[in-house]
Amino acid sequence: MVTTTNIGEMKSKSNLIATYLIIGGLVIAAMMVFGILMLLAQGGVLDLPPAAFYQFLTIHGTGMIGGAALAASAVMWYFLSNYVELSKKIFQLNLVLSLIGVVMVVIGVFSFKYASAWTFLYPLPALSGGAWGTTGALLYLVGMLILGVGFLLLYIDTGRAIIKKYGSLGKGLGWDVISGKKAEKNAPSPTVVASTMVTIVNVSALTAGATVLIMNIINVVNPAFTFDPLLAKNLTYAFGHIFANSIIYMGVIAVYEILPRYTNRPWKSNRPFLIAWTMSTAFTLVIYTHHMLMDSVMPKWMLIMGQVLSYANGLPVLVITAYGALMIVYKSGIKWDMASGLIFLSMFGWVVGVVPAIVDATIVVNHVMHNTKWVPGHFHMYMGLGAVVMIFGFIYYLSKIDSNLQTNGLDKFGFISYTLGIISVSVGFLISGALSTPRRWATHFPEWMAPAVFGAIGGVLAVVALAIFIIHFIRYTKVRGTTGSDRIEKKLA
């Protein structure tokens, strides 16, 4: 039975989710514009001063991960709240802190010319060579810290809720099923398993990030305070790599929830599925070391571990999920639309994007390729055609079940345009990497320029598509609830 309270709670939940998604989508689109401008500058089409280029580079990397993480956390929270009791106040607080942090970062970058890239590697924030001052560095670093605190509170709350319902985070990962103490039919849902994994790795990542940010802040205020640069780099990449990768692990929850609704086939948490997620939990925490393969001062055993486990991490969850997606769709009679199409496309993006990442994780290759555009090539495919597509697939799903809003030919054009656009951007980067074009350089030699221009054209296609997707969702927010509360409750429960 649907009560007034039920409807009010669902509408309130829907409003908050919509706010997260709209803000996240707009930030992603804006960061793509900065990416296009950088590629045009590298391609010799746009005369962009180097100082402005590195400001764009800083805001692009920081904003893209922040916006995607905000939207992906809404996907996770939306579905996880159907299994455990989450705090809406914490979810709201994360949004508020994220907005405060974003404003501080933007002011630091554009008003005070802070431009260290997202990595803020010590001691660069305090030693800019006159490119920026103390105020810009503090605005950026404190803004990032506030952002991190918001997300940390969110994941502490998801961990609390999972422990309250299932007894421990280990049981949230299904360890009692893996050990045979509980039958597979009583295993936690894929949504709970994925959310538990994200909770574990992101609490660790954000703690590492907060630690290195605080140390950087103290160093900026008091240069006499110093610390080990290698420790700082490890903490920074542990934070950045884990947090960025968690976006796709939050987004994949949409795959686990939406495809079964379209095919009328359950996605079960069997023992291989649970083992795969446990392996990925452990691997994700340590494989950031493949970013350190060029650091000869790193302990050799850590570099070997980074290479071997980077190979291994690309397989368990990816293979289980990709195979599961194929099997759940095979001969199901699924009716393809924007939501199901985007969700299925995201699996292709994830699979293809992992391949160049595994190649780069090989030490002998990494020494040649890691500081080239090969790395953003894999990352743009992995994130742009994987995680971001999961988010927009969820957006179309939400508008479908909660309104009478219909998709049209423009939406289909957006689907094709976005796919071709992101593939073009990624291929442009990969070709540049194969040509040994360095990444993070404001200017290019003439022989490096053509792939950059090609990628910029692809970026324009992707931005046009995102505008179509976002406009569709904004239209949905104005007419949501028009399918009837009984259907809404059935779909959301």
N, C-alpha and C positions, 0 to 999 in steps of 0.2 A: 504494500500500500504506500502510495506517495503522499507525504504530508507536506504542509507548508514549510516546516522546518527543513525537511529533506531538500525541497526545491531551493530554499534560501541558501543552504549550505553548498549545494551544487553550483548555484549561480556565483556565489562568492569565490568558490574554488576555481570556477571557470574564468572569472574576471582576473584573478591573480595569475593564473597560467597564461592567459592571453597577454597580460602586461609583460611578463617575462619573455614570451615569444616575440612580441612586436619589438621590444627593445633589443633583444638579441638579434633579430633579423635585420633591423635597421643598422645596427653596429656592424654586422657582417658585410652588408652592402656598402657601407661607407668605407670600411677597411679595404674592400675590393677596389674602390675608386683610387685610394692611395696606392694600391699595388699597381694599377694601370699606369698611373702617373710616373711611378718609378721605372717601369718597363719602357715607357716612352722616352724617358730621360736616358736610360741605358742604350736605347735604340737610336739615339741621336735625333729624335723627332721633337723633343721638348727640351728647352734650355732651363734646366733646374739647378740652382746653386747646390754644391755638395752639402753645405750645412742644412739646407731644406730637405735634401734627399735623406740624410740620416735622421732627421726628425720624422719624416714620413716612414722610414724603415722602423723606427722605434714604435710609433703609434700603430703601424700596420700589424706587427707581430704581437704586440701587447693586446691591442683591441680585438684582433681576430680570435685569439684564444679566449679572451675574456667574454666576448659576445657569444661565441659558440658554447662555452662552458655554461653561461647563464641560461641559454635556451635548452641545452641538453639536460641541465639539472631540473628544468621544468618538466621535461619528458619523464625523467626518473621519478620525480616527486608525484606527478600525476598518476602514474600507474602503481607505484609503491604504496601510495596512500590507500589503495584498495585492499592491501594485505596487512598493513600495520598502521598504528595510530601515530601520525606525524604531527608536529607542532606547526600550526599555521603561522603563529607569531614569529617563530624562527625563520620560516620561509619568507615572511614579509621583511624581517630585519635584514636578511641576506640581500634582498633587493635594494633596500635603502642604503646599506653600507656599500654595495656595488656601485650605486649611482654616485655616492659621495667620492668613492675612490676614483671612478672614471673622470669626474670633474677635476679632481686634483691632478691626475695624470695628464689630461688634456692641457690644463693650464701650464703645468711644468714643461711640457713638450713644446707648445706653440707660443706661449707668452715668455718663457724663460729659456727656450732653445735647448732643452735637455735632449740628448740624442745618443744614448749609450747602447741602443737596441734593447730588446726585452731582457737580454742576458745580464745587464748591469754588473758586469764582471769587476770585482774588486781588483785594484783600487780606482778603476775608471770613474765612478761617480764623483769622487773627490778630486781627481786629477784629470781635468778635461783639457788642459792646455789652453785655457781661456775660452773654450767653446761655450761653456755655460757656467753658472755660478752656484753657490750654495743653495739659494732659494729653489732653483729649478730642480736640483738633485733631491732636495728634501721633499718637494711636492710630489715628485715621481715615486720616490721610495716609500714615503708615508702613504701615498695613495694606493700603491701596490699592497702595502701591509694591511690597510683597511679592507681592501678587496679580499685579501686572503683570510682575514679574520671572519668576514661574513660567510665565506664558503666553508671555513673550518667549523663554525657553529652549525651550519647546515648538515655537514657530514657527522658531526658528533650527535646531532639529533636523530639522523637516520640510524646510526649505530645503536643509540639508546632504544629506539623503537623496535629494531630487529631483535636486540637482546631481550627486551621485555616480552616479545611474542614467542621467540624460538628458544630462548635460554642462553644463547651465546652466539658470537659471530661465527664460530666454527660450525655450529648447527645451521646458521644461516647459509653457509657454504655447502651444507649437506654432508658434513664429515661423519655423522652418525649413520647415514645411508651408505656412504662409501665403506665404512667399517663393518657393515652388516647388522648393526644394532637396530636399524629401522628399515622397513620395507620401502622399495622405490616409490610405491604409490603414495607414501606419506612424505615424500621429499618436498622441500620448499620449492615454490614456483621459480621458473627461470628469472622472473623479475626480481625476486628476493635474492636469489643467488648473485645475479649481476650487481645489484645494489649493495650487497654485502662486500663484494670484491672492491667496488668503487669506494666504499666507505673506508676500508682498510688502507688502500693505497693512497687515497687522497688525504686522510688524516696524517699519514706519514709524510707525504709530499709537502703539504701546507705547513707542517711543523718545521721541516727543513727550510722551506722558503722564508718563513717568519724569522727563523734564526739568522739566516744570512742577511736578510733585509735590516734587521735590528743592528747587526754588527756594522753594516754599511752606513746606516744612519748615524751611529755613534762616531764612525770614522770621518764622516762628512762634517759633523759638528766639532769634533776634536781629533784632528789629524794625528795627534800623538798616540791615539789608540790604533793599534795595528793587529792584524791576525794573518794566519797562513793563507796565501793566495790559492794554494792547491785545495785546501779545505773549503775555501769559499767557492771555488769552481765546482767541486763535487756537490756541495749543498745546492748551488744554483741549478745545476743540470738535473739533480735528483728531483728538485721541485718542478722545474719546467717540463722535463720529459714525461714524468709520471702524470702531472696534471693535464698536459695536452693530450696524452694517450687516453686518459680516463673519459674524455669527451665521447669517443667512439663507443666506450663500454657503457656509458649512460644512454647514448643514442640507440644502441642495439636492442635495448629494452623495447623500443617501438617495434622492432622486427618480431620479437618474441610475442608481443601482445596483438599486433595488428594482423599479421599473416594468418594466425589461427582463426581470427574472426571472419576473414574473407574466405577461407577454405573449409571452415567448420571442422577443422582437425586440430586436436590439442598439441601443444608443444610441451613434451614431457621432460622433466628433469630426471633422466636415467643416470646410471652410475658413470658411464663415459662422459656425459655432459658435466657432471659434478667434478669429476677428476680433472677435466680440462680447465674448468674455471679455477680450481685450486692451484693448478700448475701456473696459470696465467697470473694469479694473485702474487705468487712467489717470484715469478720471473720479472713482472713489471716493476717490482721494487728495486731490482738490481741491474737491469739492462741499460740504465742510463749511461753506464760506463763505456758504451760504444761511442759516446761523444768524446771520450777521453783517450781514444786510441792513438792520437798524435802526441799525447803528453808523455814523453819518455820517462818522466820522473814518477809516473804512476807505478804502483806495485804490479809486476808482470802478471801475477795470478789474477788480479782484477781485470786486466785487459783481456786475458784469455777467457775469463768468465763472461765478460761483456760480449765477446764475439760468439761464443758457443750458445749462451742463453738467448742472445738476440735472434739466432736462428730458431731456437726452440720456441720462443715466445710467439713467433709468427704463425705457429701451427695449431696448438690445441683448440682455443676458442674459435679461431677463424675457420678452421676446417670443420669443426663440429657445427658451427652456426651456418656456414655456407652450404654444407651438405644437408643440414636440417631444412634450410630454406628451399633447396631444390626438391627435397622429398615431400615437404608439406604442400608444395605447389603442384607437383607432378600428378597429372590426371585428376586434379581436384575440381576442375570446372570453374576455376576462379574467374571472376569478372574483373578485368583490369580497368582501373581508373587512375586518376592522378596519385591518390594515396598509395595504392598497392604497387603501382608502377615505380614510384619514387623509392618506396621501401625496398623493392627488389633490385632496383638500380644501385642502391647503396651497397648491396653485397658485392656487386661487380667492382665498384670503386674501392672497397676495402681489400678485396682479393688482389686486384691489380696493383694497388698502391703499396702493398707490403713487399712485392717482388723487388723493386729497386732498393728498398730499405734493407732487405736481407743481403743484397749484393754489397751495399755500402758498409755493412757490418763486418765484412771480411777485412782483416787488418791490412793485407797487402793492397787491397783496393782502396780502403779508407785513407791510407797515406797519400794517395793520389787524388781521390775524388771528394773527400769530405769537405774541403774548403772551396768546392766548386758549386755550380748551380744544380748539380745532380741531387743534392739533399733537398732543396725546396721543390724539386721536381717530384720526388716521391711524396713529400709531405702535402703538397697541394692536391695530388691525386687521392691520397689516403684520407685527408680531411675534407677537401672540397667535393669529391665524388663519393665519399663514404659518410663521415659523420654529419656534415651539413645537409646532405640529402636525406638522411634519417630524420633530421629535425623538420625539414620541410614536408617530408612524407607524413609525419605526425600532424603537422599543421593542416594539411589537406584532409587527413582522417578526422580531425576534430571538427572541422567545418562541415564535413559530410554527415556526421552522426548527430550534430546539434543544430542544424539549420536546413532550410530548403534551398540554400544557395547552390546553384548548378555551376559546374565547370564548363568551359567552352573551348573553341579553337585556339583562343589566345593562351589559355593555360597549357594546351598541348604544344603550342609553339614554344612556350617557356621551357617545357620539359626538354624538347629537342635542343633548343638554344643553350640551355644550361649544360647539358651533357657535352655538346660539341665544344662549348666555351672552356669548361674546366679541363677537358682532354687536351685542348689546344694549349692552354696555359702550362699544363704539366709536361706535355711533349716539348714545348719550347724550352722549358727549364732543363729537361733531360738531355736534349740535343746540346744545349749550352754546356752542360756538365761534361758530355762526351768530348766537347771541344776544349775542355779545361778552362772554361770561362769562370773566373773567381766570383763567388757570391759576396754580397755586401759591398760591392764597389760601385761608387756613384757614377763613374764614367767607364766606357768600354772602348776598346780598339774597334776600328771599322769591321774587322772580320768577326767580331762577336755580336754585332748589332742586329742582324736579321732575325735570329730566334727571339730576341727581346721584343721586336716589333710584332712578330707573329703571336707571341704570348699576349701582348697588349690587346690585339684584335680579339683574341679568345676571351680575354677578360671583359671586354665590352659586351660580348654576347652573354656572358654569365651575369653581369650586372643588370642587363635588360631583363633577363629571365627572373632574377631575384626581385626586381621591381614588380613583375607580374605576380609572383608568389605572394609578396607582402601585401599588395593591393587586394588580392583575393582574401587574405586573412583579415585585413582591416574591414572589408565589406562584411565578412562573417561576424565580426564582433558587433556590428550594428543590427544583425538580424538573428543572433543566436537564440536558441530555445524554441524556434518555430516548428520543430518536428514533434513537439509534445513532450511533456515531462515524463510520461511513462516510458517512452522510448529512450530518453536521456538516461533515466535510472537504469534501465536494462543494459544499455551499452557501457555505462561507467562502472557498474558494479562488478 
